[in-house]
């Protein structure tokens, strides 16, 4: 794949902090990709995420669907989201990026930011919407915007649908891998790093499918119970940043250091927090059979190579966590309505088909699932380019 179409660094005039925008490519003149905020965010990181978004969009191309893939992009701000000045910095960043958001970059929540916060800051920055660049591509803009707005107020068990669909996709990816290997759900143990939007929803769906979550890590440490943690209680005890109030733990639950989730006695490991969480040294501690990348870029390439040599399968982020982005566009373009059951059913069908295709390609080619996903994208991009055109 080629170099990004556009890469820029912005410096805040008040604090000196930096923000970044990378547009990997445009399809139909538009690119899609969220905005993250974390201390230490870099241009290189954002560029990798933008390339991943190009892949996610291409992987979900369905010639019979109303949703037509967009290009890939990503934004990032180098700041702790809990910093007192974080919101003002977000507003100033969005104000600076306003011409791009109005013209070709559709964005939304990512690590460190919620959609509510992005929407509030976007309005303060003078934007109509963080996804307004896609509006000219809609057949009926008013109906489409109303459908998406209606979907964002749907709740399931007190949690917004927008916070659940991504985890539904991650969970279905894991279940598809278990099914292909003939492994029963009952008795399969899971360790999750991060109990925010993605990690929390993934833990919920896996638990409800019959798996046992034995370890959950947040910023305070790792909570473990070999017999299974009470996931619903932990979810109810989270704050806005996914940190669990330890008063919710039962006497039989234990607390261990923050990195203990890596060596948890579990078959499935779900890194759902930060990028670059597993390096070459840390991978040696992993005994799980599958790593399901709910976070973006959590396993470094050299670690993945070593894991593959040990027989550990990494289900890559470009497939596994692509459900949230796809759900936005399935809903906006009208492939599904503002309904939880319809959203979950469509997500499960789409993710399962994609994971099964990826794993079958990996087996046939004798490669890793990530290499197989790249091969699928390489097959699809020329088709998309021929039909819709792109700038790169």
VMD Tcl script that draws the C-alpha trace (Angstrom):
set ca {
  {0.00 0.00 0.00}
  {1.11 3.55 -0.67}
  {2.12 6.39 1.65}
  {-0.72 8.38 3.30}
  {-2.47 11.03 1.25}
  {-2.03 13.61 4.04}
  {-0.19 13.76 7.34}
  {-0.14 16.80 9.59}
  {0.93 17.87 13.07}
  {-0.87 20.62 14.96}
  {0.58 22.48 17.94}
  {-1.77 24.07 20.45}
  {-0.89 27.75 20.89}
  {-1.87 27.74 24.58}
  {-0.24 24.59 25.91}
  {2.27 23.54 23.28}
  {0.65 20.09 23.15}
  {0.41 18.40 19.79}
  {-2.37 16.82 17.80}
  {-2.21 14.81 14.61}
  {-4.31 13.94 11.58}
  {-3.42 11.31 9.01}
  {-5.60 10.64 5.98}
  {-4.49 7.35 4.50}
  {-6.71 7.65 1.45}
  {-10.08 8.97 0.29}
  {-12.82 6.91 -1.31}
  {-15.61 8.91 -2.93}
  {-13.79 11.94 -1.51}
  {-14.25 10.94 2.15}
  {-12.24 9.14 4.83}
  {-13.43 7.63 8.10}
  {-11.57 7.28 11.38}
  {-11.95 8.17 15.05}
  {-10.11 10.63 17.25}
  {-8.14 9.38 20.23}
  {-6.64 11.25 23.16}
  {-3.88 9.80 25.27}
  {-0.64 10.96 26.81}
  {2.20 9.97 24.52}
  {0.17 9.74 21.31}
  {2.44 10.09 18.26}
  {2.15 10.80 14.57}
  {3.51 7.33 13.81}
  {0.78 5.76 15.94}
  {-1.93 7.77 14.21}
  {-0.54 6.83 10.79}
  {-0.74 3.14 11.66}
  {-4.31 3.56 12.87}
  {-5.27 5.42 9.67}
  {-3.90 2.58 7.56}
  {-5.90 0.18 9.69}
  {-9.06 2.17 9.00}
  {-8.51 1.83 5.25}
  {-8.35 -1.92 5.79}
  {-11.44 -2.01 8.02}
  {-13.47 -0.10 5.47}
  {-12.36 -2.39 2.63}
  {-12.99 -5.56 4.62}
  {-16.64 -4.60 5.11}
  {-17.26 -3.89 1.42}
  {-20.49 -5.58 0.34}
  {-21.46 -4.84 -3.28}
  {-25.10 -5.51 -2.40}
  {-25.18 -3.19 0.62}
  {-26.11 0.47 0.80}
  {-23.01 1.23 2.85}
  {-20.13 1.81 0.46}
  {-16.65 1.88 2.05}
  {-14.91 5.16 2.70}
  {-11.19 5.81 2.92}
  {-9.20 5.51 6.13}
  {-8.06 8.31 8.45}
  {-7.30 8.88 12.13}
  {-6.81 11.75 14.54}
  {-4.85 11.84 17.77}
  {-4.10 14.28 20.59}
  {-1.12 13.90 22.94}
  {-2.83 14.54 26.28}
  {-4.14 12.60 29.25}
  {-7.95 12.69 28.83}
  {-8.28 13.21 32.59}
  {-6.13 16.35 32.49}
  {-8.17 19.41 33.60}
  {-7.33 21.16 30.35}
  {-8.18 18.22 28.10}
  {-11.62 19.41 27.01}
  {-10.42 22.87 26.02}
  {-7.59 21.28 24.07}
  {-10.09 19.02 22.29}
  {-12.21 22.01 21.28}
  {-9.19 23.89 19.94}
  {-8.02 20.82 18.01}
  {-11.44 20.36 16.40}
  {-11.60 24.06 15.58}
  {-8.24 23.78 13.82}
  {-9.37 20.64 11.98}
  {-12.75 22.10 11.06}
  {-12.00 22.57 7.33}
  {-10.96 18.92 7.05}
  {-13.95 17.63 9.03}
  {-16.32 19.71 6.94}
  {-14.75 18.53 3.69}
  {-13.48 14.94 3.90}
  {-12.74 13.54 7.41}
  {-15.55 11.85 9.34}
  {-14.57 11.15 12.94}
  {-15.92 10.07 16.31}
  {-14.93 8.58 19.63}
  {-11.84 6.50 20.15}
  {-9.48 5.76 23.04}
  {-9.83 8.38 25.78}
  {-12.90 10.10 24.31}
  {-16.62 9.35 24.35}
  {-18.96 10.23 21.51}
  {-20.92 12.57 23.77}
  {-17.73 14.49 24.50}
  {-16.73 14.63 20.84}
  {-20.21 15.84 19.88}
  {-20.20 18.57 22.55}
  {-16.71 19.76 21.60}
  {-17.54 19.66 17.89}
  {-20.57 21.89 18.41}
  {-18.44 24.32 20.43}
  {-15.89 24.32 17.61}
  {-18.60 25.38 15.16}
  {-19.15 22.05 13.43}
  {-22.53 20.73 12.34}
  {-21.40 17.18 13.13}
  {-18.20 15.20 13.42}
  {-19.37 13.14 10.42}
  {-20.80 15.91 8.27}
  {-18.40 15.21 5.38}
  {-20.35 12.04 4.58}
  {-23.72 13.78 4.33}
  {-23.43 14.62 0.59}
  {-23.14 10.87 -0.10}
  {-26.53 10.10 1.45}
  {-29.66 9.58 -0.63}
  {-31.91 11.14 2.02}
  {-29.81 13.09 4.50}
  {-32.63 14.03 6.89}
  {-33.91 10.46 7.20}
  {-30.42 9.03 7.54}
  {-29.40 11.48 10.26}
  {-32.61 10.86 12.17}
  {-32.06 7.08 11.94}
  {-28.55 7.36 13.37}
  {-29.68 9.76 16.09}
  {-32.44 7.33 17.05}
  {-29.91 4.49 17.21}
  {-27.72 6.46 19.60}
  {-30.50 6.72 22.17}
  {-31.27 2.98 22.13}
  {-30.21 1.29 25.37}
  {-29.86 -2.37 26.31}
  {-29.79 -3.12 30.03}
  {-28.95 0.51 30.73}
  {-26.02 0.70 28.28}
  {-26.16 2.55 24.98}
  {-26.30 0.51 21.79}
  {-23.34 2.48 20.43}
  {-21.26 1.22 23.38}
  {-22.25 -2.40 22.82}
  {-21.99 -3.14 19.09}
  {-18.20 -3.07 19.02}
  {-17.93 -5.57 21.86}
  {-20.56 -7.70 20.17}
  {-18.30 -7.86 17.13}
  {-15.21 -8.70 19.21}
  {-17.08 -11.44 21.07}
  {-18.45 -12.93 17.85}
  {-14.93 -12.98 16.41}
  {-13.73 -15.01 19.39}
  {-16.73 -17.34 19.18}
  {-16.13 -17.93 15.47}
  {-12.54 -18.96 16.21}
  {-13.68 -21.32 18.97}
  {-16.30 -22.86 16.69}
  {-13.78 -23.40 13.91}
  {-11.48 -25.16 16.38}
  {-14.33 -27.23 17.84}
  {-13.83 -25.78 21.34}
  {-16.98 -25.60 23.51}
  {-17.88 -22.29 25.11}
  {-18.52 -23.79 28.54}
  {-15.23 -24.10 30.39}
  {-13.39 -21.67 28.10}
  {-11.71 -18.99 30.20}
  {-11.13 -15.36 29.22}
  {-8.84 -12.59 30.47}
  {-9.65 -9.00 29.47}
  {-7.37 -5.96 29.66}
  {-9.55 -2.88 29.92}
  {-13.18 -2.65 30.99}
  {-14.09 0.48 29.04}
  {-16.56 0.58 26.18}
  {-15.00 -2.16 24.08}
  {-13.62 -4.39 26.82}
  {-16.74 -4.15 28.96}
  {-19.11 -5.05 26.15}
  {-16.85 -7.89 25.02}
  {-16.78 -9.34 28.53}
  {-20.56 -9.11 28.74}
  {-21.22 -10.87 25.43}
  {-18.67 -13.60 26.06}
  {-20.07 -14.26 29.52}
  {-23.59 -14.46 28.16}
  {-22.39 -16.90 25.51}
  {-21.22 -19.23 28.30}
  {-17.52 -18.40 28.60}
  {-15.94 -17.60 31.98}
  {-14.12 -14.31 32.51}
  {-11.42 -15.13 35.06}
  {-9.35 -11.91 34.93}
  {-10.05 -8.23 34.23}
  {-7.40 -5.52 34.30}
  {-7.92 -1.78 34.66}
  {-5.65 1.10 35.63}
  {-5.66 0.00 39.30}
  {-4.58 -3.59 38.68}
  {-5.92 -7.01 37.74}
  {-8.97 -8.60 39.35}
  {-8.99 -12.40 39.21}
  {-11.14 -15.33 40.17}
  {-10.45 -18.79 38.66}
  {-14.11 -19.66 39.12}
  {-15.21 -16.55 37.24}
  {-15.69 -12.87 38.03}
  {-19.15 -11.33 38.32}
  {-18.93 -9.33 35.09}
  {-22.28 -7.58 35.43}
  {-21.40 -6.32 38.90}
  {-18.03 -5.05 37.70}
  {-19.65 -3.27 34.76}
  {-22.09 -1.53 37.09}
  {-19.19 -0.43 39.31}
  {-17.16 1.27 36.52}
  {-16.50 4.98 36.30}
  {-16.44 6.91 33.02}
  {-12.89 5.72 32.33}
  {-13.57 2.01 32.88}
  {-12.03 1.86 36.36}
  {-13.85 -0.51 38.72}
  {-14.72 0.40 42.30}
  {-13.02 -2.35 44.30}
  {-15.85 -2.30 46.81}
  {-17.78 -4.33 44.21}
  {-15.39 -7.29 44.50}
  {-16.51 -10.40 46.38}
  {-14.45 -12.04 49.14}
  {-13.34 -14.80 46.77}
  {-12.07 -12.31 44.15}
  {-8.39 -11.37 44.34}
  {-6.37 -8.34 43.26}
  {-3.04 -8.73 41.46}
  {-0.64 -6.30 39.75}
  {-1.76 -4.58 36.58}
  {0.16 -6.82 34.19}
  {-1.07 -10.08 35.72}
  {-3.73 -10.41 33.00}
  {-0.98 -11.39 30.54}
  {-0.22 -14.65 32.36}
  {-3.79 -15.44 33.40}
  {-4.75 -19.10 33.14}
  {-7.13 -18.57 30.22}
  {-7.63 -19.78 26.69}
  {-8.66 -16.39 25.30}
  {-6.85 -13.11 25.93}
  {-8.59 -9.86 25.00}
  {-6.37 -6.75 25.04}
  {-8.99 -3.99 24.97}
  {-7.17 -0.97 26.34}
  {-4.06 0.58 24.83}
  {-1.87 0.12 21.77}
  {1.48 -1.66 22.04}
  {0.45 -3.61 25.15}
  {2.28 -6.83 24.23}
  {5.93 -6.74 23.17}
  {8.48 -9.44 22.48}
  {9.37 -9.89 26.14}
  {5.82 -9.83 27.50}
  {4.55 -12.39 24.99}
  {6.62 -15.04 26.77}
  {4.21 -14.85 29.71}
  {1.15 -15.64 27.62}
  {-0.29 -19.15 27.80}
  {-3.58 -18.38 26.03}
  {-4.42 -20.07 22.73}
  {-6.05 -17.02 21.17}
  {-5.42 -13.29 21.45}
  {-8.40 -11.27 20.28}
  {-7.36 -7.68 19.54}
  {-10.20 -5.49 20.76}
  {-7.82 -2.54 21.08}
  {-6.00 -1.00 18.13}
  {-2.48 -2.34 17.57}
  {-2.05 -3.99 21.00}
  {0.39 -6.69 19.84}
  {3.70 -5.51 18.39}
  {4.77 -7.24 15.13}
  {7.80 -8.96 16.63}
  {5.66 -10.29 19.47}
  {3.06 -11.60 17.03}
  {5.74 -13.45 15.09}
  {6.98 -15.14 18.27}
  {3.44 -15.97 19.36}
  {2.67 -17.56 16.00}
  {5.77 -19.73 16.34}
  {4.41 -20.92 19.68}
  {1.01 -21.76 18.19}
  {-0.82 -18.75 19.63}
  {-3.33 -17.28 17.17}
  {-3.74 -13.50 17.07}
  {-7.06 -12.36 15.65}
  {-6.13 -8.90 14.31}
  {-7.70 -5.60 15.24}
  {-8.47 -4.62 11.65}
  {-11.08 -7.37 11.63}
  {-11.98 -7.93 15.27}
  {-12.78 -4.38 16.38}
  {-14.20 -3.12 13.09}
  {-17.83 -3.59 14.15}
  {-18.31 -0.16 15.72}
  {-17.22 1.72 12.61}
  {-19.29 -0.53 10.38}
  {-22.37 -0.14 12.59}
  {-22.27 3.65 12.21}
  {-22.36 3.35 8.43}
  {-24.78 0.40 8.25}
  {-27.19 2.53 10.26}
  {-26.58 5.85 8.54}
  {-26.81 4.43 5.00}
  {-29.87 2.32 5.86}
  {-28.67 -1.30 5.83}
  {-30.13 -1.62 9.34}
  {-32.54 0.39 11.44}
  {-32.30 1.94 14.91}
  {-32.95 -1.38 16.64}
  {-30.69 -3.34 19.00}
  {-31.74 -6.82 17.90}
  {-31.26 -5.91 14.25}
  {-27.89 -4.30 14.98}
  {-26.59 -7.28 16.95}
  {-27.83 -9.80 14.38}
  {-26.26 -7.90 11.48}
  {-23.01 -7.43 13.40}
  {-22.81 -11.11 14.30}
  {-23.47 -12.26 10.74}
  {-20.98 -9.85 9.23}
  {-18.21 -10.43 11.76}
  {-18.57 -14.19 11.73}
  {-18.43 -14.33 7.93}
  {-15.38 -12.07 7.90}
  {-13.51 -14.03 10.60}
  {-14.29 -17.35 8.95}
  {-13.07 -16.03 5.59}
  {-9.88 -14.73 7.21}
  {-9.13 -17.96 9.06}
  {-9.84 -20.07 5.99}
  {-7.51 -17.86 3.92}
  {-4.80 -18.11 6.60}
  {-5.07 -21.90 6.62}
  {-5.02 -22.16 2.84}
  {-2.05 -19.77 2.46}
  {-0.14 -21.06 5.48}
  {-0.01 -17.56 6.98}
  {-1.23 -15.71 10.05}
  {-4.76 -14.29 10.26}
  {-3.31 -10.78 9.95}
  {-1.51 -11.68 6.74}
  {-4.73 -13.24 5.47}
  {-6.66 -10.05 6.29}
  {-4.08 -8.02 4.36}
  {-4.46 -10.39 1.41}
  {-8.25 -9.98 1.44}
  {-7.84 -6.19 1.48}
  {-5.34 -6.38 -1.39}
  {-7.96 -8.27 -3.40}
  {-10.75 -5.79 -2.60}
  {-9.02 -2.43 -2.95}
  {-8.65 -2.61 -6.75}
  {-12.34 -3.46 -7.04}
  {-13.30 -0.51 -4.84}
  {-10.92 1.79 -6.71}
  {-12.30 0.76 -10.09}
  {-15.90 1.23 -9.01}
  {-15.65 4.33 -6.81}
  {-12.20 5.85 -7.27}
  {-9.86 7.09 -4.55}
  {-7.20 9.63 -3.84}
  {-4.07 8.35 -2.17}
}
mol new
graphics top color blue
foreach p $ca { graphics top sphere $p radius 0.5 }
foreach p [lrange $ca 0 end-1] q [lrange $ca 1 end] { graphics top cylinder $p $q radius 0.2 }
display resetview
